[in-house]
Amino acid sequence: MKTRAAVLMLLASVCAQAGEGAVIEATTAAGDRVELMPDGRWRFVDQAKQAEAKKVADSYPQNQLRPEGAQGGWFGTRTLLPGDKDYNRGTLNPKMR
């Protein structure tokens, strides 16, 4: 949590200095080098720390969304992955086939 707070404070102070849409390299209060993305996300420059942070982030339920490229998943329905026989099958109305 300290790292996140340091990154957010650093982001607030650096945003005025960076051009719009630029990736900003910064250092946290703990001394870790990070990259601040224009959309508000951030990541560690060190790949080992980034992999460890991703593993922790993937354990949270809000980060376990449907896979990219899947269809469906609205209102508790099942998610269709590419390769499923029902993926992209189109309409079931015989008049529209």
SVG drawing of the C-alpha trace seen along z (x, -y; Angstrom):
<svg xmlns="http://www.w3.org/2000/svg" viewBox="-38 -21 54 48">
<polyline fill="none" stroke="black" stroke-width="0.4" points="0.0,0.0 2.9,-2.4 4.1,-1.9 0.7,-2.7 0.4,-5.9 3.9,-7.0 3.1,-6.4 -0.1,-8.3 1.5,-11.3 4.3,-11.2 1.8,-11.1 0.1,-14.2 3.3,-16.1 4.7,-15.0 1.5,-15.3 2.0,-19.0 5.6,-18.3 4.8,-15.6 3.3,-16.0 -0.2,-14.6 0.0,-10.9 3.6,-10.4 4.8,-7.5 6.5,-8.9 9.4,-7.1 9.4,-7.7 10.8,-6.3 8.7,-5.4 9.5,-6.3 10.8,-2.8 13.3,-3.3 11.5,-1.1 11.5,-2.4 8.0,-2.5 6.4,-3.7 3.2,-5.9 0.9,-5.4 -1.3,-8.2 -4.5,-6.2 -3.6,-6.2 -2.1,-2.7 1.4,-2.1 3.9,0.8 7.3,1.7 10.3,1.3 11.9,4.4 10.2,7.4 10.6,9.7 8.8,7.2 6.1,6.6 5.5,10.4 5.1,10.6 2.8,7.6 0.7,9.2 0.4,12.4 -0.9,10.5 -3.3,8.4 -4.7,11.5 -5.7,13.0 -8.3,10.2 -11.8,11.1 -12.4,7.7 -9.4,8.5 -10.9,11.9 -13.0,10.8 -13.9,12.7 -11.0,13.4 -10.4,11.0 -12.0,12.3 -14.8,14.1 -18.5,13.5 -21.4,13.3 -21.3,13.1 -24.2,10.8 -26.5,11.2 -24.9,14.4 -25.0,16.2 -22.0,18.3 -19.0,16.9 -18.2,18.4 -14.5,18.7 -13.2,18.9 -13.3,22.4 -16.7,23.2 -19.3,24.5 -21.7,21.7 -19.1,18.9 -20.2,16.5 -23.0,18.8 -25.2,15.9 -28.9,15.8 -31.1,18.9 -34.0,17.4 -34.4,19.5 -35.8,16.5 -32.6,14.5 -30.1,17.2"/>
</svg>
